[in-house]
Amino acid sequence: MSETRKKDGKHAGWVPWAVFGGALAATFVLGMVVVTVMERRWETTQPQLVVTPVAEWETDNAVWGQNYPREYETYLETKTEDTRTEFGGSFQRDYLEDDPRQVILFAGYGFSKDFKQARGHYWAVDDIRDTGRTTRPDGTDTGMPGTCWTCKSPDVPRLMNERGIAEFYNDTWLDLKEHVEHPIGCLDCHDPETMNLRVSRPALREAFARQGKDIDEAGHQEMRSLVCAQCHVEYYFGNNPDENKDLTFAHKGKYLVHPWDEGLTVDEFDAYFEKRPDFHDWVHPISGTHMIKMQHPDWEVFETGIHAFRGVSCADCHMPYRSEGGVKFTNHHVQSPLLDIASSCGVCHRWSEAEVKSRVETIQQKNADLRISAEDALVFAHFDVAACIEAGASDTELEPLRDGLWRAQMRWDYVAANNGMGFHSPQECARVLADAIDLAHQVRILAVRLLAIHGITQPPAYPDISTRAKALAVITAFEKAAGDESLPPPSLLTQAPAPPPADEPPPSDASTTGDAPEETTPTP
């Protein structure tokens, strides 16, 4: 009995100390948690320390960065120029080397000479200075209008304020070159006084106003897409609305216009340009077709997709929120969500990163396959129309072929020119590409019938365009012939056309050579 009591007494001596030590440790941990929580709460409520006041037209992003270091540091990551995804990234992918079909599709236009994937926002000014669409290999200017600077720099809203909007557009690219220094940045999207998101490009305001909408009534989440829609949209260079009170924008000019009066879909773009038959971006030297170039209708395509329907903004995926301590801020490293799946896709989609990436790339690959099918049909259609010209078809006979051809290529370009390889709206992009393929083949069927009318029963001898160099040689020959009536275009026929009936005059020179080229200025 005495031994048992001694043992119980021994244990009873250290138990209180153990309890005391445990309580002390728990109190310390709880105290640290409370301190951390209070510190994080303070971080979220402390006012932003303005180190350097930001002037109304401050274009130097580094000045803004003194007040907003987290945003500026992440923005500087857009310097990265070696990231790659399957269909995107920040490196200068050469689209013409990868896909020589596009040399043919853009024949007669600047994109057939130089067309590279853009790098990050940090390189916007450098990339436009270096592209062959603004500067020739010998360093001389190609004659682009000042409008081509519109989306490249925060210096643009400053210059528009100083010179006037129409005057800015009407200047030359070369004359404005020395005044544009800073790449895309803070002033493009933010009010320097309040830091609220705002629209700084007039074309977007004007497009909304023509639809009876006030863009300033947009909420914060909508603005997280609209600031992107200032640039990542379809546009064309029309005439000055001040000189055209009915706002038809019917002729080629220098004033930047978004063709949204009928709506945002490609079918509504079709209706818009159909009402403006005098407008076209360039004349295709192979088929003589008046063409319309889609630029990069990212926002329009996005608006037809599931993410827009669910209220997701562009910034949610391409500039996801980030937290440091108790501070939540927007990551300004604008990039593909596939390069930061956890912060972008992972917020809503609870799959593994591998599953997300696989799903996205599967969708993109299907659209890529449809795109190539459309390109094949369009390339052959241009040569088929050229064969009809060689066979002696008149402009009247060629009109329905050319009408279908510009509509088909505009649909292909609506998808091809926007980023994401169809992912922003997969079903809509697949539908539009299917329409492009269908229209292109309808043109080819009409061409076969027209060739038969002119006695041609053998298919044309299509040139080899398997490389960029070979495709460039083909379009160069057609471009020279289109610019000089004394030069015949390359021959595509393998048999002589039937002579016209004796009671009908032979076709005129204009109908056999196609439309003479126009001196059109390609947009960058």
C-alpha positions as CSV (number, residue, x, y, z in Angstrom):
1,M,0.0,0.0,0.0
2,S,2.8,2.4,0.9
3,E,4.6,1.8,-2.4
4,T,1.5,2.5,-4.4
5,R,1.0,5.8,-2.5
6,K,4.6,6.8,-3.2
7,K,4.1,6.2,-6.9
8,D,0.8,8.1,-7.1
9,G,2.4,11.0,-5.2
10,K,5.3,11.1,-7.7
11,H,2.9,11.3,-10.7
12,A,0.8,13.8,-8.9
13,G,3.8,16.2,-8.6
14,W,4.4,16.7,-12.4
15,V,0.8,16.7,-13.7
16,P,0.1,20.3,-12.6
17,W,3.3,21.5,-14.3
18,A,2.3,19.7,-17.5
19,V,-1.1,21.3,-17.5
20,F,0.4,24.7,-16.7
21,G,3.0,24.3,-19.6
22,G,0.3,23.2,-22.0
23,A,-1.9,26.2,-21.1
24,L,1.0,28.5,-21.5
25,A,1.8,27.2,-24.9
26,A,-1.8,27.4,-26.0
27,T,-2.0,30.9,-24.7
28,F,1.1,31.9,-26.7
29,V,-0.2,30.3,-29.9
30,L,-3.6,31.9,-29.4
31,G,-1.9,35.3,-28.9
32,M,0.1,34.9,-32.0
33,V,-3.0,34.1,-34.0
34,V,-4.8,37.1,-32.6
35,V,-1.8,39.4,-33.4
36,T,-1.6,38.0,-37.0
37,V,-5.4,38.4,-37.5
38,M,-5.2,42.0,-36.2
39,E,-2.2,42.7,-38.4
40,R,-3.9,41.4,-41.5
41,R,-7.0,43.4,-40.7
42,W,-4.9,46.5,-40.3
43,E,-3.2,45.8,-43.6
44,T,-6.6,45.6,-45.4
45,T,-7.9,48.9,-43.8
46,Q,-4.8,51.0,-43.9
47,P,-5.0,53.8,-46.5
48,Q,-2.8,53.6,-49.6
49,L,0.3,55.5,-49.0
50,V,0.8,57.9,-51.9
51,V,4.5,58.3,-52.2
52,T,4.4,60.4,-55.5
53,P,1.3,62.2,-56.7
54,V,0.3,60.9,-60.1
55,A,-0.4,63.7,-62.7
56,E,-3.5,63.7,-64.8
57,W,-1.6,62.5,-68.0
58,E,1.3,60.6,-66.4
59,T,2.4,58.0,-68.9
60,D,5.5,56.7,-67.1
61,N,4.4,53.4,-65.5
62,A,7.3,53.6,-63.1
63,V,5.9,56.7,-61.5
64,W,2.6,54.9,-60.8
65,G,4.7,52.0,-59.5
66,Q,6.1,54.1,-56.6
67,N,2.5,54.1,-55.1
68,Y,1.5,50.7,-56.3
69,P,4.6,48.5,-56.0
70,R,2.8,45.1,-56.0
71,E,0.9,45.9,-59.2
72,Y,4.0,47.4,-60.9
73,E,6.3,44.5,-60.0
74,T,3.9,42.0,-61.5
75,Y,3.4,44.2,-64.5
76,L,7.1,44.1,-65.1
77,E,6.8,40.4,-65.5
78,T,5.2,41.0,-68.9
79,K,8.9,41.5,-70.0
80,T,9.0,37.7,-70.2
81,E,9.3,36.7,-73.8
82,D,9.9,33.0,-73.7
83,T,6.7,31.5,-72.3
84,R,4.9,29.0,-74.5
85,T,1.6,27.4,-74.6
86,E,0.4,25.0,-77.3
87,F,-1.2,27.9,-79.3
88,G,0.0,31.0,-77.5
89,G,2.6,32.5,-75.2
90,S,4.7,35.6,-75.1
91,F,7.3,34.7,-77.7
92,Q,7.2,36.0,-81.3
93,R,5.8,33.0,-83.1
94,D,6.0,33.5,-86.9
95,Y,2.5,32.7,-88.2
96,L,3.6,32.9,-91.8
97,E,6.4,30.4,-91.3
98,D,4.1,28.0,-89.4
99,D,1.2,28.4,-91.8
100,P,2.1,29.5,-95.4
101,R,-1.6,29.4,-96.3
102,Q,-2.0,32.8,-94.6
103,V,0.5,34.3,-97.0
104,I,-2.0,33.6,-99.8
105,L,-5.1,34.6,-97.7
106,F,-3.5,38.0,-96.9
107,A,-2.0,38.6,-100.4
108,G,-1.9,42.3,-101.2
109,Y,-2.0,43.2,-97.5
110,G,0.7,43.9,-94.9
111,F,-0.1,40.7,-93.0
112,S,1.2,38.6,-95.9
113,K,4.7,40.1,-95.4
114,D,5.0,40.1,-91.6
115,F,2.7,38.5,-89.1
116,K,4.1,37.5,-85.7
117,Q,2.5,36.6,-82.4
118,A,2.7,39.6,-80.0
119,R,4.8,39.5,-76.9
120,G,3.7,40.8,-73.5
121,H,2.3,44.4,-72.9
122,Y,5.8,45.5,-72.0
123,W,6.9,45.1,-75.6
124,A,3.9,46.8,-77.3
125,V,5.8,49.8,-78.6
126,D,8.9,47.9,-79.6
127,D,6.8,45.3,-81.5
128,I,5.0,47.8,-83.6
129,R,8.2,49.7,-84.3
130,D,9.8,46.5,-85.6
131,T,7.0,44.9,-87.6
132,G,7.3,44.9,-91.3
133,R,3.8,46.3,-91.5
134,T,5.1,49.7,-90.3
135,T,8.8,49.6,-91.3
136,R,10.4,48.2,-94.4
137,P,13.6,46.1,-94.2
138,D,15.6,49.2,-95.2
139,G,14.2,51.1,-92.2
140,T,11.9,53.4,-94.2
141,D,8.3,54.0,-93.2
142,T,5.4,52.2,-95.0
143,G,3.0,55.2,-94.7
144,M,0.8,54.0,-91.9
145,P,-1.6,56.4,-90.3
146,G,-1.3,57.6,-86.7
147,T,-4.3,55.4,-85.9
148,C,-2.0,52.4,-85.7
149,W,-0.6,53.7,-82.4
150,T,-4.0,53.7,-80.8
151,C,-3.7,50.6,-78.6
152,K,0.1,50.6,-78.0
153,S,0.8,53.2,-75.3
154,P,-0.6,55.3,-72.5
155,D,1.0,58.2,-74.4
156,V,-2.0,57.9,-76.8
157,P,-4.7,59.3,-74.5
158,R,-2.3,62.1,-73.6
159,L,-1.7,62.9,-77.3
160,M,-5.4,62.7,-78.1
161,N,-6.0,65.2,-75.4
162,E,-3.3,67.5,-76.7
163,R,-4.1,67.3,-80.4
164,G,-7.7,66.2,-80.6
165,I,-9.0,62.7,-81.5
166,A,-9.5,63.2,-85.2
167,E,-6.2,65.1,-85.5
168,F,-4.4,62.2,-83.8
169,Y,-5.8,59.7,-86.2
170,N,-5.1,61.9,-89.2
171,D,-1.4,62.2,-88.3
172,T,1.1,59.7,-89.7
173,W,2.5,56.8,-87.8
174,L,6.0,58.2,-88.5
175,D,5.2,61.7,-87.2
176,L,3.8,60.3,-83.9
177,K,6.7,57.8,-83.5
178,E,8.9,60.3,-81.6
179,H,6.0,61.1,-79.2
180,V,5.2,57.5,-78.2
181,E,7.6,56.1,-75.7
182,H,5.9,54.1,-72.9
183,P,4.3,50.6,-73.5
184,I,0.8,49.7,-72.5
185,G,0.3,50.5,-68.8
186,C,-1.5,52.2,-66.0
187,L,-3.0,55.3,-67.6
188,D,-4.6,53.1,-70.3
189,C,-7.0,51.6,-67.7
190,H,-7.0,53.7,-64.5
191,D,-8.0,57.2,-63.4
192,P,-4.8,58.6,-61.8
193,E,-6.8,60.5,-59.2
194,T,-9.1,57.7,-57.9
195,M,-7.5,54.6,-59.5
196,N,-10.9,53.5,-60.7
197,L,-11.0,51.6,-64.0
198,R,-12.0,53.9,-66.8
199,V,-12.2,53.8,-70.6
200,S,-9.5,56.0,-72.2
201,R,-10.0,55.2,-75.9
202,P,-12.8,57.2,-77.6
203,A,-13.7,54.5,-80.2
204,L,-15.2,52.3,-77.4
205,R,-17.3,55.1,-76.0
206,E,-18.5,56.1,-79.5
207,A,-19.5,52.5,-80.3
208,F,-21.5,52.2,-77.1
209,A,-23.1,55.6,-77.7
210,R,-24.2,54.6,-81.2
211,Q,-26.0,51.7,-79.6
212,G,-27.7,54.0,-77.0
213,K,-25.5,52.8,-74.1
214,D,-23.6,54.9,-71.6
215,I,-20.3,53.1,-70.9
216,D,-19.9,55.0,-67.6
217,E,-22.8,53.1,-66.2
218,A,-20.9,49.9,-66.3
219,G,-20.2,48.2,-63.0
220,H,-16.7,47.3,-61.6
221,Q,-16.8,43.7,-62.7
222,E,-17.9,44.7,-66.2
223,M,-15.2,47.3,-66.4
224,R,-12.7,44.5,-65.7
225,S,-13.5,43.4,-69.2
226,L,-14.2,46.7,-70.9
227,V,-10.8,48.1,-70.2
228,C,-9.5,45.1,-72.2
229,A,-12.2,45.8,-74.9
230,Q,-10.6,49.1,-75.7
231,C,-8.0,47.2,-77.7
232,H,-8.8,43.5,-77.9
233,V,-11.6,44.0,-80.4
234,E,-12.4,44.2,-84.1
235,Y,-12.0,47.7,-85.6
236,Y,-11.5,49.3,-89.0
237,F,-10.3,52.6,-90.3
238,G,-13.4,54.5,-91.6
239,N,-14.1,58.1,-92.4
240,N,-14.4,60.8,-89.7
241,P,-17.9,60.8,-88.2
242,D,-17.7,64.6,-88.0
243,E,-17.7,64.7,-91.8
244,N,-20.4,62.0,-92.1
245,K,-23.4,62.9,-90.0
246,D,-25.3,59.7,-90.7
247,L,-22.5,57.6,-89.1
248,T,-22.3,55.2,-92.0
249,F,-18.5,55.1,-92.0
250,A,-18.7,53.9,-95.6
251,H,-15.3,54.7,-96.9
252,K,-11.7,53.8,-96.1
253,G,-10.2,56.5,-93.8
254,K,-8.1,57.0,-90.7
255,Y,-10.8,57.2,-88.0
256,L,-10.9,54.1,-85.7
257,V,-14.4,52.5,-85.7
258,H,-15.8,49.4,-84.0
259,P,-18.5,47.8,-86.4
260,W,-21.0,47.0,-83.6
261,D,-24.0,48.9,-84.8
262,E,-25.8,45.6,-85.7
263,G,-24.2,43.5,-82.9
264,L,-21.1,41.7,-81.9
265,T,-21.3,38.4,-83.8
266,V,-19.7,37.8,-87.2
267,D,-23.1,37.5,-88.8
268,E,-23.9,41.0,-87.5
269,F,-20.6,42.2,-88.8
270,D,-21.6,40.8,-92.2
271,A,-24.8,42.8,-92.0
272,Y,-22.9,45.9,-91.0
273,F,-20.5,45.8,-93.9
274,E,-23.2,44.7,-96.4
275,K,-24.8,48.1,-95.7
276,R,-21.5,49.7,-96.6
277,P,-20.5,48.2,-100.0
278,D,-18.1,51.0,-100.7
279,F,-15.9,50.0,-97.8
280,H,-13.1,47.3,-98.0
281,D,-9.7,47.0,-96.4
282,W,-7.9,45.8,-99.6
283,V,-8.3,44.2,-103.0
284,H,-7.0,40.6,-103.2
285,P,-4.6,40.4,-106.2
286,I,-5.3,36.8,-106.9
287,S,-9.1,36.8,-107.0
288,G,-9.8,40.5,-107.3
289,T,-12.0,40.3,-104.3
290,H,-12.7,43.3,-102.1
291,M,-11.6,42.0,-98.6
292,I,-12.4,42.9,-95.0
293,K,-9.8,42.2,-92.4
294,M,-10.8,41.1,-88.9
295,Q,-8.3,42.5,-86.4
296,H,-8.5,40.7,-83.0
297,P,-12.2,40.4,-81.9
298,D,-11.3,38.8,-78.5
299,W,-14.0,40.6,-76.5
300,E,-16.7,40.0,-79.1
301,V,-16.0,36.3,-79.2
302,F,-15.7,36.2,-75.4
303,E,-19.1,37.8,-75.0
304,T,-20.7,34.8,-76.8
305,G,-19.1,32.3,-74.4
306,I,-20.0,30.6,-71.1
307,H,-17.6,32.6,-69.0
308,A,-19.2,35.9,-70.0
309,F,-22.6,34.4,-69.4
310,R,-21.5,33.5,-65.9
311,G,-20.2,37.0,-65.2
312,V,-16.5,36.1,-65.4
313,S,-14.4,39.0,-66.5
314,C,-11.2,39.0,-68.7
315,A,-9.2,40.0,-65.6
316,D,-10.5,37.1,-63.6
317,C,-8.6,34.7,-65.9
318,H,-5.8,36.8,-67.3
319,M,-5.1,39.0,-64.3
320,P,-6.3,36.9,-61.3
321,Y,-6.3,38.3,-57.8
322,R,-3.3,37.6,-55.5
323,S,-2.9,37.9,-51.8
324,E,0.1,39.0,-49.8
325,G,-0.4,39.1,-46.1
326,G,-3.8,40.7,-45.7
327,V,-3.6,42.6,-49.0
328,K,-5.5,41.4,-52.0
329,F,-4.5,42.9,-55.3
330,T,-4.8,42.2,-59.0
331,N,-1.8,40.5,-60.6
332,H,-0.8,42.7,-63.5
333,H,1.2,40.0,-65.2
334,V,-1.2,39.7,-68.1
335,Q,-0.8,36.2,-69.6
336,S,-2.4,33.0,-70.6
337,P,-4.4,31.4,-67.8
338,L,-2.6,28.1,-68.7
339,L,0.6,29.6,-67.2
340,D,-1.1,30.1,-63.9
341,I,-3.9,27.5,-63.7
342,A,-4.1,27.5,-59.9
343,S,-4.8,31.2,-59.6
344,S,-7.1,31.5,-62.6
345,C,-8.9,28.3,-63.6
346,G,-8.5,26.7,-60.2
347,V,-10.6,29.3,-58.4
348,C,-13.7,27.8,-60.0
349,H,-12.7,24.5,-61.5
350,R,-11.7,21.9,-58.9
351,W,-9.8,19.6,-61.2
352,S,-6.1,18.9,-61.3
353,E,-4.0,21.3,-63.3
354,A,-3.2,18.5,-65.7
355,E,-6.9,17.9,-66.3
356,V,-7.6,21.6,-66.9
357,K,-4.7,21.9,-69.3
358,S,-5.8,18.8,-71.2
359,R,-9.4,20.0,-71.5
360,V,-8.4,23.4,-72.8
361,E,-5.9,22.1,-75.3
362,T,-8.4,19.5,-76.6
363,I,-10.9,22.3,-77.3
364,Q,-8.3,24.4,-78.9
365,Q,-7.0,21.6,-81.1
366,K,-10.5,20.9,-82.5
367,N,-10.8,24.6,-83.4
368,A,-7.3,24.5,-84.9
369,D,-8.3,21.6,-87.1
370,L,-11.4,23.4,-88.3
371,R,-9.3,26.5,-89.0
372,I,-6.9,24.7,-91.3
373,S,-9.9,23.1,-93.2
374,A,-11.3,26.6,-93.7
375,E,-7.9,27.9,-94.9
376,D,-7.5,25.1,-97.4
377,A,-10.9,25.8,-98.8
378,L,-10.3,29.6,-99.0
379,V,-6.9,29.3,-100.6
380,F,-8.3,27.0,-103.3
381,A,-11.3,29.4,-103.7
382,H,-9.0,32.4,-104.4
383,F,-7.1,30.4,-107.1
384,D,-10.4,29.1,-108.5
385,V,-11.6,32.7,-109.0
386,A,-8.3,33.5,-110.6
387,A,-8.8,30.6,-113.0
388,C,-12.2,32.0,-113.9
389,I,-10.6,35.4,-114.6
390,E,-8.0,33.7,-116.8
391,A,-10.8,31.9,-118.6
392,G,-12.4,35.2,-119.6
393,A,-15.2,35.5,-117.0
394,S,-16.6,39.0,-116.6
395,D,-16.8,41.0,-113.4
396,T,-20.6,40.5,-113.5
397,E,-20.1,36.7,-113.7
398,L,-17.5,36.8,-110.9
399,E,-19.6,39.0,-108.6
400,P,-21.4,36.1,-106.7
401,L,-18.1,34.3,-106.3
402,R,-16.3,37.3,-104.8
403,D,-19.3,38.2,-102.6
404,G,-19.2,34.7,-101.1
405,L,-15.4,34.8,-100.8
406,W,-15.1,37.9,-98.7
407,R,-17.8,36.7,-96.4
408,A,-16.2,33.3,-96.0
409,Q,-12.7,34.7,-95.3
410,M,-14.1,37.2,-92.8
411,R,-15.6,34.4,-90.8
412,W,-12.4,32.4,-90.8
413,D,-10.5,35.6,-89.7
414,Y,-13.1,36.3,-87.0
415,V,-11.8,33.1,-85.3
416,A,-8.2,33.1,-86.5
417,A,-7.5,36.7,-85.5
418,N,-8.8,36.4,-81.9
419,N,-6.6,34.9,-79.2
420,G,-7.3,31.6,-77.4
421,M,-7.7,29.4,-80.5
422,G,-11.5,29.3,-80.0
423,F,-11.5,28.7,-76.3
424,H,-13.2,31.9,-75.4
425,S,-16.3,30.6,-77.0
426,P,-15.7,27.1,-78.4
427,Q,-19.1,26.3,-79.8
428,E,-19.5,29.7,-81.5
429,C,-16.1,29.5,-83.0
430,A,-16.7,26.0,-84.4
431,R,-20.0,27.2,-85.9
432,V,-18.4,30.2,-87.5
433,L,-15.5,28.1,-89.0
434,A,-18.1,25.6,-90.3
435,D,-19.9,28.5,-92.0
436,A,-16.5,29.7,-93.5
437,I,-15.8,26.2,-94.9
438,D,-19.3,25.9,-96.3
439,L,-19.2,29.4,-98.0
440,A,-15.8,28.8,-99.4
441,H,-16.9,25.5,-101.0
442,Q,-20.0,27.2,-102.4
443,V,-17.6,29.6,-104.1
444,R,-15.6,26.7,-105.5
445,I,-18.7,25.0,-106.9
446,L,-19.8,28.3,-108.6
447,A,-16.2,28.5,-110.0
448,V,-16.4,25.0,-111.5
449,R,-19.7,25.9,-113.2
450,L,-18.3,29.2,-114.5
451,L,-15.2,27.5,-115.8
452,A,-17.4,25.0,-117.6
453,I,-19.4,27.8,-119.2
454,H,-16.1,29.1,-120.6
455,G,-15.1,25.7,-121.9
456,I,-12.7,24.6,-119.1
457,T,-13.3,21.1,-117.9
458,Q,-10.0,20.4,-116.3
459,P,-9.1,21.5,-112.8
460,P,-6.7,24.5,-112.4
461,A,-3.0,23.8,-111.9
462,Y,-2.7,25.0,-108.3
463,P,0.8,26.4,-107.4
464,D,3.0,25.0,-104.7
465,I,2.6,27.1,-101.5
466,S,4.0,24.5,-99.0
467,T,6.5,27.0,-97.6
468,R,6.4,30.7,-96.8
469,A,9.0,31.4,-99.5
470,K,7.1,29.6,-102.2
471,A,3.8,31.2,-101.2
472,L,5.4,34.6,-101.2
473,A,6.8,34.0,-104.7
474,V,3.3,33.2,-105.9
475,I,1.6,36.2,-104.5
476,T,4.4,38.5,-105.7
477,A,3.8,37.4,-109.2
478,F,0.0,38.1,-108.9
479,E,0.7,41.5,-107.2
480,K,3.0,42.6,-110.0
481,A,0.4,41.6,-112.6
482,A,-2.4,43.4,-110.7
483,G,-0.3,46.6,-110.5
484,D,0.8,46.5,-114.2
485,E,-1.7,45.6,-116.9
486,S,1.1,44.8,-119.3
487,L,2.1,41.8,-117.1
488,P,0.0,38.7,-117.3
489,P,-0.8,36.9,-114.0
490,P,0.5,33.4,-113.5
491,S,-1.4,30.9,-115.6
492,L,-3.6,28.3,-113.8
493,L,-5.4,26.8,-116.7
494,T,-4.2,23.5,-118.3
495,Q,-6.4,23.9,-121.4
496,A,-7.4,26.9,-123.5
497,P,-10.8,28.4,-122.8
498,A,-13.5,28.1,-125.5
499,P,-13.7,31.2,-127.8
500,P,-16.8,33.4,-127.3
501,P,-19.7,32.9,-129.7
502,A,-19.4,34.9,-132.9
503,D,-22.3,37.2,-132.1
504,E,-20.8,38.2,-128.7
505,P,-17.8,40.6,-128.4
506,P,-14.8,39.3,-126.5
507,P,-14.4,40.3,-122.9
508,S,-12.7,43.5,-122.2
509,D,-9.2,43.7,-120.7
510,A,-10.6,44.7,-117.3
511,S,-12.6,41.5,-117.1
512,T,-9.7,39.3,-118.1
513,T,-7.2,40.7,-115.7
514,G,-9.4,41.4,-112.7
515,D,-9.7,44.6,-110.7
516,A,-6.7,46.8,-110.7
517,P,-5.1,47.1,-107.3
518,E,-6.0,50.0,-105.0
519,E,-3.5,51.9,-103.0
520,T,-4.7,50.7,-99.7
521,T,-2.9,51.1,-96.4
522,P,-2.8,47.9,-94.3
523,T,-3.5,48.2,-90.6
524,P,-0.9,47.1,-88.1
